[in-house]
Amino acid sequence: MQPEEYYTYQLSVFLVEDNATMRLLVEKNLQQDFNRFSDGIQYRLQLHSFTTGEACLPHLQEKPDIVVLDYYL
């Protein structure tokens, strides 16, 4: 049950991963970990996925909180 009054913490994450299977796995795990309630705080994840670093670059002006990069890109 969700409390009537709660604080929402929103985290913006950019994920850059060229492997579709790995991208889906990371997306699912991040969403499960962050979209939850805990001690009156609602955590919300804004996840934006990109298949290349070049596709991500124009969006960096949005100033994400975290950028997760594929190690081999």
Residue, then its C-alpha position, 0 to 999 in steps of 0.5 A: m500500500q502506498p502512503e498518501e504523502y511521500y517524497t518522490y526521488q527521481l533519478s535519470v539514467f542513460l544506458v549505452e549498450d550495443n548488445a540488445t540482450m545485455r541492454l534488456l537485462v540491464e534495463k530490467n534490473l535497473q527498473q526493478d531496483f529503482n521503481r519502488f517505495s521505501d520508508g515514505i520515499q517513492y523512487r522513480l527511474q527515468l531510463h533512456s537507452f541508446t545503442t551507440g555513444e554517438a546516439c547518446l551524445p546529443h542528449l547529454q544536454e539533458k544532464p542525466d544523473i548517471v551514464v552507464l557505458d558499455y565497457y567495450l564501446 
